[in-house]
Every structure is written in structure tokens, then in C-alpha cells.
Amino acid sequence: MMTKLYVRARTLMDREDGATAVEYGLMVALIAVAIMVTVGLLGGALDGLFERVRAAIAGA
């Protein structure tokens, strides 16, 4: 799905008249969504990892 969005964005950007502010805004929005999804998916795992490290340091 992300590949299709990337290809679509590149197609819009490769036009001779250039990308408009709307197109750049859409790209920024897609990047923001990707970052939020990644942080949401990895957030719990990283929290658990840091908690284990904290406990190991406190026990040492």
C-alpha cells in the first residue's frame, strides 16, 4: 500500500508544472501518519525494554 502511495506521489511530483502546496501537504500528512503508526507499534516494546534495563540497573 505504501508503495502505491509513493508511486502516486512521485508521479504527481514528476509533472512538468511541479508539485503544488496541496501535494506537498499530502506527502507530509502521509509521513506523519507513518511515524505515528510506527511509534504506536514500537512504543510498548520500547517501554518494556527500558523498564527491564531500569530494573537491571537498580538491582545491580
N, CA, C and O atoms as a GROMACS GRO file, in nm:
protein
  240
    1MET      N    1   0.082  -0.119   0.000
    1MET     CA    2   0.000   0.000   0.000
    1MET      C    3   0.087   0.126   0.000
    1MET      O    4   0.060   0.220  -0.075
    2MET      N    5   0.191   0.128   0.084
    2MET     CA    6   0.279   0.244   0.089
    2MET      C    7   0.352   0.261  -0.044
    2MET      O    8   0.379   0.374  -0.085
    3THR      N    9   0.382   0.150  -0.112
    3THR     CA   10   0.449   0.160  -0.241
    3THR      C   11   0.360   0.229  -0.342
    3THR      O   12   0.407   0.314  -0.419
    4LYS      N   13   0.232   0.194  -0.343
    4LYS     CA   14   0.139   0.258  -0.436
    4LYS      C   15   0.127   0.408  -0.407
    4LYS      O   16   0.122   0.489  -0.500
    5LEU      N   17   0.124   0.444  -0.278
    5LEU     CA   18   0.116   0.585  -0.241
    5LEU      C   19   0.242   0.659  -0.284
    5LEU      O   20   0.236   0.773  -0.331
    6TYR      N   21   0.358   0.594  -0.268
    6TYR     CA   22   0.483   0.655  -0.308
    6TYR      C   23   0.487   0.678  -0.459
    6TYR      O   24   0.526   0.784  -0.506
    7VAL      N   25   0.446   0.574  -0.534
    7VAL     CA   26   0.445   0.587  -0.680
    7VAL      C   27   0.351   0.699  -0.722
    7VAL      O   28   0.384   0.776  -0.812
    8ARG      N   29   0.237   0.708  -0.659
    8ARG     CA   30   0.140   0.814  -0.692
    8ARG      C   31   0.200   0.951  -0.661
    8ARG      O   32   0.188   1.044  -0.740
    9ALA      N   33   0.266   0.963  -0.545
    9ALA     CA   34   0.326   1.090  -0.507
    9ALA      C   35   0.438   1.127  -0.605
    9ALA      O   36   0.448   1.243  -0.646
   10ARG      N   37   0.520   1.030  -0.643
   10ARG     CA   38   0.628   1.057  -0.739
   10ARG      C   39   0.570   1.097  -0.875
   10ARG      O   40   0.624   1.185  -0.943
   11THR      N   41   0.463   1.033  -0.915
   11THR     CA   42   0.400   1.066  -1.044
   11THR      C   43   0.351   1.210  -1.042
   11THR      O   44   0.368   1.284  -1.139
   12LEU      N   45   0.291   1.250  -0.932
   12LEU     CA   46   0.244   1.388  -0.921
   12LEU      C   47   0.360   1.487  -0.920
   12LEU      O   48   0.350   1.596  -0.977
   13MET      N   49   0.470   1.449  -0.855
   13MET     CA   50   0.584   1.538  -0.846
   13MET      C   51   0.661   1.547  -0.978
   13MET      O   52   0.726   1.648  -1.004
   14ASP      N   53   0.655   1.445  -1.061
   14ASP     CA   54   0.731   1.443  -1.186
   14ASP      C   55   0.664   1.521  -1.299
   14ASP      O   56   0.721   1.533  -1.407
   15ARG      N   57   0.546   1.573  -1.276
   15ARG     CA   58   0.482   1.655  -1.378
   15ARG      C   59   0.566   1.779  -1.404
   15ARG      O   60   0.638   1.825  -1.316
   16GLU      N   61   0.556   1.832  -1.522
   16GLU     CA   62   0.638   1.946  -1.558
   16GLU      C   63   0.598   2.074  -1.486
   16GLU      O   64   0.681   2.163  -1.467
   17ASP      N   65   0.474   2.084  -1.445
   17ASP     CA   66   0.431   2.206  -1.376
   17ASP      C   67   0.469   2.205  -1.229
   17ASP      O   68   0.447   2.304  -1.159
   18GLY      N   69   0.525   2.096  -1.181
   18GLY     CA   70   0.573   2.089  -1.044
   18GLY      C   71   0.463   2.054  -0.945
   18GLY      O   72   0.345   2.055  -0.977
   19ALA      N   73   0.507   2.025  -0.824
   19ALA     CA   74   0.412   1.989  -0.719
   19ALA      C   75   0.352   2.116  -0.658
   19ALA      O   76   0.420   2.217  -0.642
   20THR      N   77   0.228   2.106  -0.625
   20THR     CA   78   0.161   2.219  -0.560
   20THR      C   79   0.173   2.204  -0.409
   20THR      O   80   0.217   2.101  -0.359
   21ALA      N   81   0.133   2.306  -0.338
   21ALA     CA   82   0.137   2.303  -0.192
   21ALA      C   83   0.045   2.192  -0.139
   21ALA      O   84   0.074   2.132  -0.035
   22VAL      N   85  -0.064   2.166  -0.208
   22VAL     CA   86  -0.156   2.060  -0.166
   22VAL      C   87  -0.087   1.925  -0.173
   22VAL      O   88  -0.100   1.843  -0.082
   23GLU      N   89  -0.014   1.902  -0.280
   23GLU     CA   90   0.055   1.774  -0.294
   23GLU      C   91   0.162   1.758  -0.187
   23GLU      O   92   0.177   1.650  -0.130
   24TYR      N   93   0.238   1.864  -0.160
   24TYR     CA   94   0.338   1.858  -0.053
   24TYR      C   95   0.270   1.835   0.082
   24TYR      O   96   0.321   1.761   0.166
   25GLY      N   97   0.157   1.898   0.102
   25GLY     CA   98   0.083   1.877   0.226
   25GLY      C   99   0.039   1.734   0.243
   25GLY      O  100   0.045   1.679   0.353
   26LEU      N  101  -0.006   1.672   0.134
   26LEU     CA  102  -0.046   1.532   0.141
   26LEU      C  103   0.073   1.442   0.173
   26LEU      O  104   0.061   1.347   0.250
   27MET      N  105   0.188   1.472   0.114
   27MET     CA  106   0.307   1.392   0.144
   27MET      C  107   0.347   1.405   0.290
   27MET      O  108   0.382   1.307   0.354
   28VAL      N  109   0.343   1.527   0.342
   28VAL     CA  110   0.376   1.549   0.483
   28VAL      C  111   0.278   1.476   0.572
   28VAL      O  112   0.318   1.417   0.673
   29ALA      N  113   0.150   1.478   0.537
   29ALA     CA  114   0.049   1.408   0.616
   29ALA      C  115   0.073   1.258   0.615
   29ALA      O  116   0.061   1.193   0.719
   30LEU      N  117   0.107   1.201   0.500
   30LEU     CA  118   0.135   1.057   0.493
   30LEU      C  119   0.258   1.020   0.575
   30LEU      O  120   0.258   0.916   0.642
   31ILE      N  121   0.361   1.103   0.571
   31ILE     CA  122   0.479   1.077   0.652
   31ILE      C  123   0.445   1.084   0.800
   31ILE      O  124   0.492   1.002   0.879
   32ALA      N  125   0.363   1.181   0.839
   32ALA     CA  126   0.323   1.194   0.979
   32ALA      C  127   0.245   1.072   1.025
   32ALA      O  128   0.266   1.023   1.136
   33VAL      N  129   0.155   1.022   0.941
   33VAL     CA  130   0.077   0.903   0.976
   33VAL      C  131   0.171   0.783   0.990
   33VAL      O  132   0.155   0.703   1.083
   34ALA      N  133   0.267   0.769   0.901
   34ALA     CA  134   0.361   0.658   0.909
   34ALA      C  135   0.442   0.664   1.038
   34ALA      O  136   0.466   0.561   1.102
   35ILE      N  137   0.483   0.782   1.078
   35ILE     CA  138   0.558   0.799   1.203
   35ILE      C  139   0.471   0.764   1.323
   35ILE      O  140   0.516   0.696   1.415
   36MET      N  141   0.346   0.809   1.322
   36MET     CA  142   0.256   0.780   1.434
   36MET      C  143   0.229   0.630   1.446
   36MET      O  144   0.227   0.576   1.557
   37VAL      N  145   0.210   0.564   1.334
   37VAL     CA  146   0.185   0.419   1.337
   37VAL      C  147   0.308   0.346   1.389
   37VAL      O  148   0.295   0.256   1.472
   38THR      N  149   0.426   0.384   1.343
   38THR     CA  150   0.550   0.321   1.387
   38THR      C  151   0.571   0.340   1.536
   38THR      O  152   0.605   0.245   1.607
   39VAL      N  153   0.553   0.461   1.584
   39VAL     CA  154   0.570   0.488   1.727
   39VAL      C  155   0.466   0.411   1.808
   39VAL      O  156   0.497   0.358   1.915
   40GLY      N  157   0.344   0.404   1.758
   40GLY     CA  158   0.240   0.330   1.828
   40GLY      C  159   0.271   0.181   1.837
   40GLY      O  160   0.247   0.119   1.941
   41LEU      N  161   0.325   0.125   1.729
   41LEU     CA  162   0.357  -0.017   1.729
   41LEU      C  163   0.480  -0.049   1.814
   41LEU      O  164   0.483  -0.152   1.881
   42LEU      N  165   0.579   0.038   1.812
   42LEU     CA  166   0.703   0.011   1.884
   42LEU      C  167   0.704   0.068   2.025
   42LEU      O  168   0.790   0.032   2.106
   43GLY      N  169   0.612   0.157   2.055
   43GLY     CA  170   0.612   0.224   2.185
   43GLY      C  171   0.605   0.129   2.303
   43GLY      O  172   0.682   0.144   2.397
   44GLY      N  173   0.515   0.033   2.299
   44GLY     CA  174   0.502  -0.062   2.410
   44GLY      C  175   0.625  -0.149   2.426
   44GLY      O  176   0.668  -0.175   2.538
   45ALA      N  177   0.681  -0.194   2.315
   45ALA     CA  178   0.800  -0.278   2.321
   45ALA      C  179   0.919  -0.200   2.378
   45ALA      O  180   0.995  -0.253   2.459
   46LEU      N  181   0.934  -0.076   2.335
   46LEU     CA  182   1.043   0.005   2.387
   46LEU      C  183   1.024   0.038   2.534
   46LEU      O  184   1.120   0.041   2.610
   47ASP      N  185   0.901   0.061   2.574
   47ASP     CA  186   0.872   0.087   2.715
   47ASP      C  187   0.912  -0.032   2.800
   47ASP      O  188   0.975  -0.015   2.905
   48GLY      N  189   0.877  -0.153   2.756
   48GLY     CA  190   0.915  -0.273   2.829
   48GLY      C  191   1.066  -0.292   2.834
   48GLY      O  192   1.120  -0.332   2.938
   49LEU      N  193   1.134  -0.264   2.725
   49LEU     CA  194   1.280  -0.277   2.721
   49LEU      C  195   1.345  -0.181   2.820
   49LEU      O  196   1.432  -0.222   2.896
   50PHE      N  197   1.304  -0.055   2.819
   50PHE     CA  198   1.362   0.042   2.911
   50PHE      C  199   1.329   0.008   3.056
   50PHE      O  200   1.410   0.032   3.146
   51GLU      N  201   1.212  -0.048   3.080
   51GLU     CA  202   1.176  -0.087   3.217
   51GLU      C  203   1.267  -0.200   3.265
   51GLU      O  204   1.311  -0.199   3.380
   52ARG      N  205   1.296  -0.297   3.178
   52ARG     CA  206   1.388  -0.406   3.216
   52ARG      C  207   1.528  -0.353   3.240
   52ARG      O  208   1.595  -0.398   3.334
   53VAL      N  209   1.574  -0.260   3.159
   53VAL     CA  210   1.707  -0.202   3.180
   53VAL      C  211   1.710  -0.126   3.311
   53VAL      O  212   1.807  -0.136   3.387
   54ARG      N  213   1.604  -0.049   3.338
   54ARG     CA  214   1.600   0.026   3.465
   54ARG      C  215   1.603  -0.067   3.584
   54ARG      O  216   1.673  -0.041   3.683
   55ALA      N  217   1.526  -0.176   3.576
   55ALA     CA  218   1.524  -0.272   3.686
   55ALA      C  219   1.660  -0.340   3.702
   55ALA      O  220   1.703  -0.365   3.815
   56ALA      N  221   1.728  -0.370   3.591
   56ALA     CA  222   1.860  -0.433   3.599
   56ALA      C  223   1.961  -0.337   3.662
   56ALA      O  224   2.046  -0.380   3.740
   57ILE      N  225   1.953  -0.210   3.630
   57ILE     CA  226   2.046  -0.112   3.686
   57ILE      C  227   2.017  -0.093   3.834
   57ILE      O  228   2.109  -0.083   3.915
   58ALA      N  229   1.890  -0.087   3.871
   58ALA     CA  230   1.852  -0.068   4.011
   58ALA      C  231   1.891  -0.188   4.095
   58ALA      O  232   1.922  -0.173   4.213
   59GLY      N  233   1.889  -0.308   4.036
   59GLY     CA  234   1.924  -0.430   4.110
   59GLY      C  235   2.073  -0.453   4.121
   59GLY      O  236   2.117  -0.534   4.201
   60ALA      N  237   2.150  -0.382   4.041
   60ALA     CA  238   2.295  -0.406   4.038
   60ALA      C  239   2.368  -0.338   4.150
   60ALA      O  240   2.490  -0.348   4.161
   0.00000   0.00000   0.00000
